[in-house]
Amino acid sequence: MSKFIDVHNHVLPIDDGAKDYRDSLRMLQDAVESHISTVFVSPHIIPNGKYCPTTEFILNEVVKLKEMAKDIPIEIKYGSEFQVNADSMPFIQNKQYLCYEGTDYLLVEFSRNSLYHGLIEDALDELSSNGVKIIIAHPERYFESVEEAVSKCKRWIKHGYYIQVNRTSLIKGNHPLQRKIAYSLLLEDCVHLIASDAHRVSGPRRLILLDIFNKLNLLFGKKYVEIIFHTNTSNLVLNKELCSTKSIKSGYKFVQRIVVKLFC
């Protein structure tokens, strides 16, 4: 089996994720057992918010984590989860964010309160004008209905942005609406990446991917999951364009919808 690359997690103990470096190391061990070979750490950067580390601080902490994890067979790369809010424009203009290491890709999140404010589109346009390739984190969290989520994500994709869904949104026990939205985005070919968004050493928010890969492989097929879990993560590392699952021709869409509705 090909190894996984996780592009969204909070294994670095500087925000609401890992509590300390001991937790970080345990999370990385979990990742190895789940066939993850590379993690892009993505700590929050919330302009003028609770978690607002400088890029220099993040880079220094990544060096520290690499040293502590040198005996764990996993590659650690830097990144960030940048929140677009009312204070984000000066941060964007001064490039106070971290794209995924070696790439022009940036993981971007919003809050529900700011989602439909005009500043969101202005900020995304500004990032794009800086040459940033935008990956929107966990859109399944932002909306009050499936229809609204699918419609907005399709518009984002038309603008050239990419969509990342959380593993936890696809497992039983999660918020029902978020799960429904997440599977609907998969069915509508609106997902480019699935990541752990890991925060903990135990419970549902662990740094693992193998379980959801196996589940989606059964539901959507090998070619579909290959694009999301391997082709697109590899393309991200190489700073190449991500692929759409629309290229996978399936005659089983109706069946997939029934199965998702009944069992997911």
Secondary structure, DSSP 8 states (H G I E B T S, - for coil): ---EEE--B--STTSSS-SSHHHHHHHHHHHHHTTEEEEE---EE-TTSS----HHHHHHHHHHHHHHTTTSS-EEE---EEE--TTHHHHHHTT-S--STTSSEEEEE--TTTTTSHHHHHHHHHHHHTT-EEEEE-GGGT-SSHHHHHHHHHHHHHTT-EEEEEGGGGSTTS-HHHHHHHHHHHHTT--SEEE--B--SSSTTSS--HHHHHHHHHHH-HHHHHIIIIIHHHHHHTT-----GGGS--S-HHHHHHHHHHH-
